[in-house]
């Protein structure tokens, strides 16, 4: 399903995969609905395996 994507996804890639907008994505990452982590102060990332788990729930 996501074989063409890297193991660590950017917000843009997650928006493309899920078909959601920027505001919903960032709100979901902040509240923990979509598992994500920060690299530095502003750089959000999502592990591909966590996104797959989220989609399968």
Predicted model as a PDB file, atoms N, CA, C, CB and O in Angstrom, pLDDT in the B-factor column:
MODEL        1                                                                  
ATOM      1  N   UNK A   1       0.825  -1.198   0.000  1.00 74.00           N  
ATOM      2  CA  UNK A   1       0.000   0.000   0.000  1.00 74.00           C  
ATOM      3  C   UNK A   1       0.868   1.260   0.000  1.00 74.00           C  
ATOM      4  CB  UNK A   1      -0.938  -0.001   1.212  1.00 74.00           C  
ATOM      5  O   UNK A   1       0.641   2.171  -0.796  1.00 74.00           O  
ATOM      6  N   UNK A   2       1.836   1.311   0.870  1.00 88.00           N  
ATOM      7  CA  UNK A   2       2.664   2.513   0.976  1.00 88.00           C  
ATOM      8  C   UNK A   2       4.122   2.204   0.646  1.00 88.00           C  
ATOM      9  CB  UNK A   2       2.559   3.115   2.385  1.00 88.00           C  
ATOM     10  O   UNK A   2       5.026   2.882   1.135  1.00 88.00           O  
ATOM     11  N   UNK A   3       4.353   1.196  -0.172  1.00 91.00           N  
ATOM     12  CA  UNK A   3       5.732   0.756  -0.439  1.00 91.00           C  
ATOM     13  C   UNK A   3       6.600   1.830  -1.094  1.00 91.00           C  
ATOM     14  CB  UNK A   3       5.711  -0.464  -1.322  1.00 91.00           C  
ATOM     15  O   UNK A   3       7.823   1.789  -0.958  1.00 91.00           O  
ATOM     16  N   UNK A   4       6.010   2.771  -1.788  1.00 94.00           N  
ATOM     17  CA  UNK A   4       6.779   3.815  -2.464  1.00 94.00           C  
ATOM     18  C   UNK A   4       7.148   4.981  -1.542  1.00 94.00           C  
ATOM     19  CB  UNK A   4       5.996   4.337  -3.645  1.00 94.00           C  
ATOM     20  O   UNK A   4       7.856   5.900  -1.952  1.00 94.00           O  
ATOM     21  N   UNK A   5       6.673   4.939  -0.313  1.00 96.00           N  
ATOM     22  CA  UNK A   5       6.954   6.015   0.644  1.00 96.00           C  
ATOM     23  C   UNK A   5       8.089   5.606   1.587  1.00 96.00           C  
ATOM     24  CB  UNK A   5       5.680   6.368   1.455  1.00 96.00           C  
ATOM     25  O   UNK A   5       8.293   4.416   1.827  1.00 96.00           O  
ATOM     26  N   UNK A   6       8.826   6.583   2.121  1.00 97.00           N  
ATOM     27  CA  UNK A   6       9.897   6.268   3.083  1.00 97.00           C  
ATOM     28  C   UNK A   6       9.311   5.821   4.424  1.00 97.00           C  
ATOM     29  CB  UNK A   6      10.818   7.497   3.290  1.00 97.00           C  
ATOM     30  O   UNK A   6       8.112   5.970   4.664  1.00 97.00           O  
ATOM     31  N   UNK A   7      10.159   5.274   5.294  1.00 97.00           N  
ATOM     32  CA  UNK A   7       9.715   4.798   6.603  1.00 97.00           C  
ATOM     33  C   UNK A   7       9.308   5.928   7.545  1.00 97.00           C  
ATOM     34  CB  UNK A   7      10.806   3.983   7.242  1.00 97.00           C  
ATOM     35  O   UNK A   7       8.527   5.712   8.472  1.00 97.00           O  
ATOM     36  N   UNK A   8       9.830   7.120   7.314  1.00 97.00           N  
ATOM     37  CA  UNK A   8       9.470   8.301   8.109  1.00 97.00           C  
ATOM     38  C   UNK A   8       8.841   9.317   7.160  1.00 97.00           C  
ATOM     39  CB  UNK A   8      10.729   8.912   8.853  1.00 97.00           C  
ATOM     40  O   UNK A   8       9.481   9.776   6.214  1.00 97.00           O  
ATOM     41  N   UNK A   9       7.592   9.660   7.423  1.00 97.00           N  
ATOM     42  CA  UNK A   9       6.809  10.498   6.506  1.00 97.00           C  
ATOM     43  C   UNK A   9       6.749  11.951   6.961  1.00 97.00           C  
ATOM     44  CB  UNK A   9       5.399   9.950   6.374  1.00 97.00           C  
ATOM     45  O   UNK A   9       6.751  12.247   8.156  1.00 97.00           O  
ATOM     46  N   UNK A  10       6.696  12.840   5.988  1.00 97.00           N  
ATOM     47  CA  UNK A  10       6.496  14.258   6.256  1.00 97.00           C  
ATOM     48  C   UNK A  10       4.993  14.537   6.335  1.00 97.00           C  
ATOM     49  CB  UNK A  10       7.174  15.138   5.155  1.00 97.00           C  
ATOM     50  O   UNK A  10       4.190  13.725   5.875  1.00 97.00           O  
ATOM     51  N   UNK A  11       4.609  15.668   6.910  1.00 97.00           N  
ATOM     52  CA  UNK A  11       3.188  16.019   6.925  1.00 97.00           C  
ATOM     53  C   UNK A  11       2.567  16.062   5.520  1.00 97.00           C  
ATOM     54  CB  UNK A  11       3.003  17.365   7.602  1.00 97.00           C  
ATOM     55  O   UNK A  11       1.423  15.645   5.339  1.00 97.00           O  
ATOM     56  N   UNK A  12       3.294  16.550   4.553  1.00 97.00           N  
ATOM     57  CA  UNK A  12       2.766  16.602   3.183  1.00 97.00           C  
ATOM     58  C   UNK A  12       2.452  15.208   2.657  1.00 97.00           C  
ATOM     59  CB  UNK A  12       3.765  17.297   2.250  1.00 97.00           C  
ATOM     60  O   UNK A  12       1.431  15.001   2.000  1.00 97.00           O  
ATOM     61  N   UNK A  13       3.325  14.260   2.946  1.00 97.00           N  
ATOM     62  CA  UNK A  13       3.089  12.887   2.502  1.00 97.00           C  
ATOM     63  C   UNK A  13       1.881  12.288   3.211  1.00 97.00           C  
ATOM     64  CB  UNK A  13       4.330  12.021   2.752  1.00 97.00           C  
ATOM     65  O   UNK A  13       1.086  11.583   2.589  1.00 97.00           O  
ATOM     66  N   UNK A  14       1.736  12.560   4.503  1.00 98.00           N  
ATOM     67  CA  UNK A  14       0.591  12.044   5.260  1.00 98.00           C  
ATOM     68  C   UNK A  14      -0.710  12.645   4.726  1.00 98.00           C  
ATOM     69  CB  UNK A  14       0.747  12.356   6.771  1.00 98.00           C  
ATOM     70  O   UNK A  14      -1.705  11.935   4.582  1.00 98.00           O  
ATOM     71  N   UNK A  15      -0.709  13.940   4.433  1.00 98.00           N  
ATOM     72  CA  UNK A  15      -1.913  14.578   3.867  1.00 98.00           C  
ATOM     73  C   UNK A  15      -2.287  13.928   2.543  1.00 98.00           C  
ATOM     74  CB  UNK A  15      -1.690  16.097   3.668  1.00 98.00           C  
ATOM     75  O   UNK A  15      -3.465  13.692   2.277  1.00 98.00           O  
ATOM     76  N   UNK A  16      -1.301  13.641   1.722  1.00 96.00           N  
ATOM     77  CA  UNK A  16      -1.536  12.999   0.424  1.00 96.00           C  
ATOM     78  C   UNK A  16      -2.104  11.595   0.610  1.00 96.00           C  
ATOM     79  CB  UNK A  16      -0.231  12.939  -0.394  1.00 96.00           C  
ATOM     80  O   UNK A  16      -3.056  11.213  -0.070  1.00 96.00           O  
ATOM     81  N   UNK A  17      -1.527  10.834   1.520  1.00 96.00           N  
ATOM     82  CA  UNK A  17      -1.961   9.462   1.754  1.00 96.00           C  
ATOM     83  C   UNK A  17      -3.385   9.420   2.297  1.00 96.00           C  
ATOM     84  CB  UNK A  17      -1.010   8.762   2.722  1.00 96.00           C  
ATOM     85  O   UNK A  17      -4.208   8.636   1.824  1.00 96.00           O  
ATOM     86  N   UNK A  18      -3.677  10.255   3.281  1.00 97.00           N  
ATOM     87  CA  UNK A  18      -4.989  10.233   3.934  1.00 97.00           C  
ATOM     88  C   UNK A  18      -6.043  11.067   3.221  1.00 97.00           C  
ATOM     89  CB  UNK A  18      -4.857  10.716   5.342  1.00 97.00           C  
ATOM     90  O   UNK A  18      -7.239  10.892   3.453  1.00 97.00           O  
ATOM     91  N   UNK A  19      -5.604  11.971   2.356  1.00 97.00           N  
ATOM     92  CA  UNK A  19      -6.556  12.837   1.661  1.00 97.00           C  
ATOM     93  C   UNK A  19      -7.216  13.836   2.593  1.00 97.00           C  
ATOM     94  CB  UNK A  19      -7.616  12.003   0.983  1.00 97.00           C  
ATOM     95  O   UNK A  19      -8.398  14.148   2.448  1.00 97.00           O  
ATOM     96  N   UNK A  20      -6.441  14.340   3.556  1.00 97.00           N  
ATOM     97  CA  UNK A  20      -6.976  15.328   4.490  1.00 97.00           C  
ATOM     98  C   UNK A  20      -6.201  16.632   4.354  1.00 97.00           C  
ATOM     99  CB  UNK A  20      -6.910  14.805   5.947  1.00 97.00           C  
ATOM    100  O   UNK A  20      -5.131  16.675   3.748  1.00 97.00           O  
ATOM    101  N   UNK A  21      -6.756  17.687   4.924  1.00 98.00           N  
ATOM    102  CA  UNK A  21      -6.134  19.000   4.849  1.00 98.00           C  
ATOM    103  C   UNK A  21      -5.115  19.231   5.948  1.00 98.00           C  
ATOM    104  CB  UNK A  21      -7.182  20.063   4.908  1.00 98.00           C  
ATOM    105  O   UNK A  21      -4.996  18.449   6.892  1.00 98.00           O  
ATOM    106  N   UNK A  22      -4.398  20.305   5.801  1.00 97.00           N  
ATOM    107  CA  UNK A  22      -3.317  20.667   6.716  1.00 97.00           C  
ATOM    108  C   UNK A  22      -3.809  20.882   8.153  1.00 97.00           C  
ATOM    109  CB  UNK A  22      -2.625  21.924   6.219  1.00 97.00           C  
ATOM    110  O   UNK A  22      -3.220  20.355   9.097  1.00 97.00           O  
ATOM    111  N   UNK A  23      -4.887  21.656   8.317  1.00 98.00           N  
ATOM    112  CA  UNK A  23      -5.391  21.954   9.662  1.00 98.00           C  
ATOM    113  C   UNK A  23      -5.798  20.692  10.409  1.00 98.00           C  
ATOM    114  CB  UNK A  23      -6.576  22.905   9.580  1.00 98.00           C  
ATOM    115  O   UNK A  23      -5.444  20.525  11.576  1.00 98.00           O  
ATOM    116  N   UNK A  24      -6.535  19.805   9.754  1.00 98.00           N  
ATOM    117  CA  UNK A  24      -6.962  18.559  10.389  1.00 98.00           C  
ATOM    118  C   UNK A  24      -5.759  17.687  10.731  1.00 98.00           C  
ATOM    119  CB  UNK A  24      -7.931  17.792   9.475  1.00 98.00           C  
ATOM    120  O   UNK A  24      -5.725  17.075  11.799  1.00 98.00           O  
ATOM    121  N   UNK A  25      -4.786  17.623   9.850  1.00 98.00           N  
ATOM    122  CA  UNK A  25      -3.599  16.816  10.118  1.00 98.00           C  
ATOM    123  C   UNK A  25      -2.854  17.317  11.342  1.00 98.00           C  
ATOM    124  CB  UNK A  25      -2.675  16.817   8.911  1.00 98.00           C  
ATOM    125  O   UNK A  25      -2.551  16.537  12.245  1.00 98.00           O  
ATOM    126  N   UNK A  26      -2.556  18.606  11.385  1.00 97.00           N  
ATOM    127  CA  UNK A  26      -1.787  19.142  12.506  1.00 97.00           C  
ATOM    128  C   UNK A  26      -2.553  19.038  13.818  1.00 97.00           C  
ATOM    129  CB  UNK A  26      -1.414  20.592  12.241  1.00 97.00           C  
ATOM    130  O   UNK A  26      -1.952  18.766  14.857  1.00 97.00           O  
ATOM    131  N   UNK A  27      -3.856  19.247  13.792  1.00 98.00           N  
ATOM    132  CA  UNK A  27      -4.657  19.089  15.005  1.00 98.00           C  
ATOM    133  C   UNK A  27      -4.612  17.631  15.465  1.00 98.00           C  
ATOM    134  CB  UNK A  27      -6.126  19.541  14.761  1.00 98.00           C  
ATOM    135  O   UNK A  27      -4.477  17.363  16.659  1.00 98.00           O  
ATOM    136  N   UNK A  28      -4.723  16.696  14.535  1.00 97.00           N  
ATOM    137  CA  UNK A  28      -4.698  15.274  14.869  1.00 97.00           C  
ATOM    138  C   UNK A  28      -3.340  14.835  15.401  1.00 97.00           C  
ATOM    139  CB  UNK A  28      -5.062  14.446  13.650  1.00 97.00           C  
ATOM    140  O   UNK A  28      -3.269  13.975  16.278  1.00 97.00           O  
ATOM    141  N   UNK A  29      -2.267  15.414  14.884  1.00 97.00           N  
ATOM    142  CA  UNK A  29      -0.943  15.081  15.396  1.00 97.00           C  
ATOM    143  C   UNK A  29      -0.748  15.659  16.794  1.00 97.00           C  
ATOM    144  CB  UNK A  29       0.148  15.600  14.446  1.00 97.00           C  
ATOM    145  O   UNK A  29      -0.175  15.006  17.666  1.00 97.00           O  
ATOM    146  N   UNK A  30      -1.223  16.885  17.005  1.00 96.00           N  
ATOM    147  CA  UNK A  30      -1.072  17.516  18.320  1.00 96.00           C  
ATOM    148  C   UNK A  30      -1.854  16.783  19.410  1.00 96.00           C  
ATOM    149  CB  UNK A  30      -1.526  18.967  18.255  1.00 96.00           C  
ATOM    150  O   UNK A  30      -1.366  16.626  20.529  1.00 96.00           O  
ATOM    151  N   UNK A  31      -3.068  16.333  19.081  1.00 97.00           N  
ATOM    152  CA  UNK A  31      -3.879  15.677  20.113  1.00 97.00           C  
ATOM    153  C   UNK A  31      -3.627  14.168  20.212  1.00 97.00           C  
ATOM    154  CB  UNK A  31      -5.345  15.921  19.835  1.00 97.00           C  
ATOM    155  O   UNK A  31      -4.233  13.491  21.042  1.00 97.00           O  
ATOM    156  N   UNK A  32      -2.733  13.643  19.367  1.00 96.00           N  
ATOM    157  CA  UNK A  32      -2.354  12.238  19.463  1.00 96.00           C  
ATOM    158  C   UNK A  32      -3.223  11.282  18.675  1.00 96.00           C  
ATOM    159  CB  UNK A  32      -2.369  11.832  20.866  1.00 96.00           C  
ATOM    160  O   UNK A  32      -2.987  10.074  18.705  1.00 96.00           O  
ATOM    161  N   UNK A  33      -4.224  11.791  17.967  1.00 96.00           N  
ATOM    162  CA  UNK A  33      -5.065  10.922  17.150  1.00 96.00           C  
ATOM    163  C   UNK A  33      -4.229  10.230  16.082  1.00 96.00           C  
ATOM    164  CB  UNK A  33      -6.207  11.723  16.501  1.00 96.00           C  
ATOM    165  O   UNK A  33      -4.380   9.030  15.851  1.00 96.00           O  
ATOM    166  N   UNK A  34      -3.356  10.977  15.437  1.00 97.00           N  
ATOM    167  CA  UNK A  34      -2.382  10.421  14.504  1.00 97.00           C  
ATOM    168  C   UNK A  34      -1.041  10.441  15.232  1.00 97.00           C  
ATOM    169  CB  UNK A  34      -2.328  11.238  13.135  1.00 97.00           C  
ATOM    170  O   UNK A  34      -0.545  11.512  15.581  1.00 97.00           O  
ATOM    171  N   UNK A  35      -0.446   9.259  15.468  1.00 97.00           N  
ATOM    172  CA  UNK A  35       0.836   9.216  16.182  1.00 97.00           C  
ATOM    173  C   UNK A  35       1.915   9.947  15.397  1.00 97.00           C  
ATOM    174  CB  UNK A  35       1.265   7.762  16.439  1.00 97.00           C  
ATOM    175  O   UNK A  35       2.159   9.631  14.232  1.00 97.00           O  
ATOM    176  N   UNK A  36       2.557  10.915  16.022  1.00 97.00           N  
ATOM    177  CA  UNK A  36       3.584  11.715  15.351  1.00 97.00           C  
ATOM    178  C   UNK A  36       4.597  12.189  16.384  1.00 97.00           C  
ATOM    179  CB  UNK A  36       2.951  12.928  14.600  1.00 97.00           C  
ATOM    180  O   UNK A  36       4.353  12.139  17.589  1.00 97.00           O  
ATOM    181  N   UNK A  37       5.719  12.641  15.894  1.00 97.00           N  
ATOM    182  CA  UNK A  37       6.747  13.185  16.781  1.00 97.00           C  
ATOM    183  C   UNK A  37       7.403  14.373  16.106  1.00 97.00           C  
ATOM    184  CB  UNK A  37       7.803  12.109  17.146  1.00 97.00           C  
ATOM    185  O   UNK A  37       7.310  14.556  14.892  1.00 97.00           O  
ATOM    186  N   UNK A  38       8.065  15.172  16.918  1.00 95.00           N  
ATOM    187  CA  UNK A  38       8.753  16.355  16.407  1.00 95.00           C  
ATOM    188  C   UNK A  38      10.248  16.105  16.355  1.00 95.00           C  
ATOM    189  CB  UNK A  38       8.445  17.588  17.276  1.00 95.00           C  
ATOM    190  O   UNK A  38      10.830  15.501  17.257  1.00 95.00           O  
ATOM    191  N   UNK A  39      10.842  16.574  15.301  1.00 91.00           N  
ATOM    192  CA  UNK A  39      12.292  16.599  15.177  1.00 91.00           C  
ATOM    193  C   UNK A  39      12.652  18.075  15.237  1.00 91.00           C  
ATOM    194  CB  UNK A  39      12.812  15.891  13.832  1.00 91.00           C  
ATOM    195  O   UNK A  39      12.479  18.799  14.256  1.00 91.00           O  
ATOM    196  N   UNK A  40      13.145  18.518  16.370  1.00 90.00           N  
ATOM    197  CA  UNK A  40      13.371  19.943  16.552  1.00 90.00           C  
ATOM    198  C   UNK A  40      12.085  20.607  16.994  1.00 90.00           C  
ATOM    199  CB  UNK A  40      13.899  20.588  15.262  1.00 90.00           C  
ATOM    200  O   UNK A  40      11.164  19.950  17.478  1.00 90.00           O  
ATOM    201  N   UNK A  41      12.032  21.912  16.823  1.00 88.00           N  
ATOM    202  CA  UNK A  41      10.854  22.661  17.282  1.00 88.00           C  
ATOM    203  C   UNK A  41       9.656  22.553  16.361  1.00 88.00           C  
ATOM    204  CB  UNK A  41      11.206  24.097  17.444  1.00 88.00           C  
ATOM    205  O   UNK A  41       8.522  22.486  16.835  1.00 88.00           O  
ATOM    206  N   UNK A  42       9.876  22.536  15.067  1.00 87.00           N  
ATOM    207  CA  UNK A  42       8.750  22.653  14.144  1.00 87.00           C  
ATOM    208  C   UNK A  42       8.599  21.498  13.165  1.00 87.00           C  
ATOM    209  CB  UNK A  42       8.880  23.904  13.382  1.00 87.00           C  
ATOM    210  O   UNK A  42       7.596  21.440  12.454  1.00 87.00           O  
ATOM    211  N   UNK A  43       9.545  20.588  13.101  1.00 95.00           N  
ATOM    212  CA  UNK A  43       9.534  19.565  12.070  1.00 95.00           C  
ATOM    213  C   UNK A  43       8.801  18.300  12.543  1.00 95.00           C  
ATOM    214  CB  UNK A  43      10.966  19.224  11.658  1.00 95.00           C  
ATOM    215  O   UNK A  43       9.379  17.488  13.266  1.00 95.00           O  
ATOM    216  N   UNK A  44       7.541  18.128  12.142  1.00 97.00           N  
ATOM    217  CA  UNK A  44       6.749  16.957  12.484  1.00 97.00           C  
ATOM    218  C   UNK A  44       7.080  15.808  11.542  1.00 97.00           C  
ATOM    219  CB  UNK A  44       5.249  17.282  12.431  1.00 97.00           C  
ATOM    220  O   UNK A  44       7.350  16.015  10.359  1.00 97.00           O  
ATOM    221  N   UNK A  45       7.056  14.582  12.091  1.00 98.00           N  
ATOM    222  CA  UNK A  45       7.251  13.374  11.291  1.00 98.00           C  
ATOM    223  C   UNK A  45       6.317  12.290  11.807  1.00 98.00           C  
ATOM    224  CB  UNK A  45       8.734  12.898  11.338  1.00 98.00           C  
ATOM    225  O   UNK A  45       5.929  12.290  12.975  1.00 98.00           O  
ATOM    226  N   UNK A  46       5.960  11.364  10.916  1.00 98.00           N  
ATOM    227  CA  UNK A  46       5.094  10.240  11.250  1.00 98.00           C  
ATOM    228  C   UNK A  46       5.779   8.974  10.745  1.00 98.00           C  
ATOM    229  CB  UNK A  46       3.654  10.408  10.626  1.00 98.00           C  
ATOM    230  O   UNK A  46       6.209   8.910   9.593  1.00 98.00           O  
ATOM    231  N   UNK A  47       5.876   7.967  11.613  1.00 97.00           N  
ATOM    232  CA  UNK A  47       6.433   6.695  11.179  1.00 97.00           C  
ATOM    233  C   UNK A  47       5.405   5.979  10.307  1.00 97.00           C  
ATOM    234  CB  UNK A  47       6.840   5.817  12.397  1.00 97.00           C  
ATOM    235  O   UNK A  47       4.220   5.937  10.637  1.00 97.00           O  
ATOM    236  N   UNK A  48       5.864   5.425   9.205  1.00 97.00           N  
ATOM    237  CA  UNK A  48       4.956   4.746   8.277  1.00 97.00           C  
ATOM    238  C   UNK A  48       4.209   3.617   8.984  1.00 97.00           C  
ATOM    239  CB  UNK A  48       5.736   4.193   7.065  1.00 97.00           C  
ATOM    240  O   UNK A  48       3.013   3.436   8.756  1.00 97.00           O  
ATOM    241  N   UNK A  49       4.891   2.859   9.835  1.00 97.00           N  
ATOM    242  CA  UNK A  49       4.220   1.755  10.536  1.00 97.00           C  
ATOM    243  C   UNK A  49       3.113   2.274  11.460  1.00 97.00           C  
ATOM    244  CB  UNK A  49       5.243   0.938  11.348  1.00 97.00           C  
ATOM    245  O   UNK A  49       2.074   1.629  11.599  1.00 97.00           O  
ATOM    246  N   UNK A  50       3.328   3.430  12.089  1.00 97.00           N  
ATOM    247  CA  UNK A  50       2.291   4.018  12.945  1.00 97.00           C  
ATOM    248  C   UNK A  50       1.093   4.486  12.122  1.00 97.00           C  
ATOM    249  CB  UNK A  50       2.864   5.193  13.748  1.00 97.00           C  
ATOM    250  O   UNK A  50      -0.051   4.357  12.556  1.00 97.00           O  
ATOM    251  N   UNK A  51       1.358   5.027  10.939  1.00 97.00           N  
ATOM    252  CA  UNK A  51       0.262   5.467  10.070  1.00 97.00           C  
ATOM    253  C   UNK A  51      -0.553   4.268   9.588  1.00 97.00           C  
ATOM    254  CB  UNK A  51       0.811   6.259   8.863  1.00 97.00           C  
ATOM    255  O   UNK A  51      -1.780   4.334   9.523  1.00 97.00           O  
ATOM    256  N   UNK A  52       0.122   3.188   9.254  1.00 95.00           N  
ATOM    257  CA  UNK A  52      -0.582   1.971   8.827  1.00 95.00           C  
ATOM    258  C   UNK A  52      -1.461   1.464   9.962  1.00 95.00           C  
ATOM    259  CB  UNK A  52       0.425   0.869   8.385  1.00 95.00           C  
ATOM    260  O   UNK A  52      -2.615   1.102   9.734  1.00 95.00           O  
ATOM    261  N   UNK A  53      -0.929   1.432  11.185  1.00 95.00           N  
ATOM    262  CA  UNK A  53      -1.729   1.017  12.342  1.00 95.00           C  
ATOM    263  C   UNK A  53      -2.942   1.927  12.527  1.00 95.00           C  
ATOM    264  CB  UNK A  53      -0.870   1.022  13.618  1.00 95.00           C  
ATOM    265  O   UNK A  53      -4.041   1.447  12.805  1.00 95.00           O  
ATOM    266  N   UNK A  54      -2.750   3.228  12.374  1.00 95.00           N  
ATOM    267  CA  UNK A  54      -3.837   4.197  12.505  1.00 95.00           C  
ATOM    268  C   UNK A  54      -4.932   3.940  11.469  1.00 95.00           C  
ATOM    269  CB  UNK A  54      -3.298   5.628  12.359  1.00 95.00           C  
ATOM    270  O   UNK A  54      -6.118   3.972  11.797  1.00 95.00           O  
ATOM    271  N   UNK A  55      -4.543   3.689  10.239  1.00 94.00           N  
ATOM    272  CA  UNK A  55      -5.510   3.465   9.161  1.00 94.00           C  
ATOM    273  C   UNK A  55      -6.266   2.139   9.379  1.00 94.00           C  
ATOM    274  CB  UNK A  55      -4.790   3.458   7.782  1.00 94.00           C  
ATOM    275  O   UNK A  55      -7.452   2.041   9.066  1.00 94.00           O  
ATOM    276  N   UNK A  56      -5.582   1.139   9.907  1.00 93.00           N  
ATOM    277  CA  UNK A  56      -6.206  -0.170  10.104  1.00 93.00           C  
ATOM    278  C   UNK A  56      -7.155  -0.209  11.292  1.00 93.00           C  
ATOM    279  CB  UNK A  56      -5.145  -1.215  10.284  1.00 93.00           C  
ATOM    280  O   UNK A  56      -7.954  -1.138  11.405  1.00 93.00           O  
ATOM    281  N   UNK A  57      -7.087   0.789  12.192  1.00 89.00           N  
ATOM    282  CA  UNK A  57      -8.001   0.800  13.353  1.00 89.00           C  
ATOM    283  C   UNK A  57      -9.411   1.039  12.958  1.00 89.00           C  
ATOM    284  CB  UNK A  57      -7.593   1.843  14.344  1.00 89.00           C  
ATOM    285  O   UNK A  57     -10.294   1.078  13.814  1.00 89.00           O  
TER     286      UNK A  57                                                      
ENDMDL                                                                          
END                                                                             
